Amino acid sequence: MEKWLRSLKTKTPQEGFELAITLAQKGVQYTQPSEKIRKKLRPKYSQNAKSLISASQVIAINFQTIAAANNYWERQR
């Protein structure tokens, strides 16, 4: 896999949230490297409430980590 994550530091909480989503997506890609299989599975989990809640939880945990790494955006200055 390519080296794509340079830092958890972001300028804003919005950028931090977007990074959290990217981390979740990359986690799926590392776990299931076959794009063909991911595309095959997506219709099923994209309509499953439990799967969507689980995805949201992963993003939230990632966002907590990023927020801490950014010192909660310097305590809102």
ChimeraX attribute file (.defattr): number of C-alpha atoms within 10 A of each C-alpha:
attribute: neighborCount
match mode: 1-to-1
recipient: residues
	/A:1	6
	/A:2	4
	/A:3	5
	/A:4	7
	/A:5	9
	/A:6	6
	/A:7	9
	/A:8	16
	/A:9	16
	/A:10	17
	/A:11	9
	/A:12	14
	/A:13	16
	/A:14	10
	/A:15	13
	/A:16	23
	/A:17	19
	/A:18	14
	/A:19	21
	/A:20	23
	/A:21	19
	/A:22	15
	/A:23	17
	/A:24	19
	/A:25	15
	/A:26	14
	/A:27	13
	/A:28	12
	/A:29	14
	/A:30	10
	/A:31	9
	/A:32	12
	/A:33	13
	/A:34	11
	/A:35	10
	/A:36	9
	/A:37	10
	/A:38	13
	/A:39	10
	/A:40	11
	/A:41	11
	/A:42	10
	/A:43	10
	/A:44	10
	/A:45	13
	/A:46	12
	/A:47	10
	/A:48	10
	/A:49	10
	/A:50	11
	/A:51	13
	/A:52	13
	/A:53	11
	/A:54	11
	/A:55	16
	/A:56	14
	/A:57	13
	/A:58	18
	/A:59	21
	/A:60	16
	/A:61	13
	/A:62	21
	/A:63	21
	/A:64	16
	/A:65	16
	/A:66	23
	/A:67	22
	/A:68	14
	/A:69	16
	/A:70	18
	/A:71	12
	/A:72	15
	/A:73	17
	/A:74	11
	/A:75	8
	/A:76	8
	/A:77	5
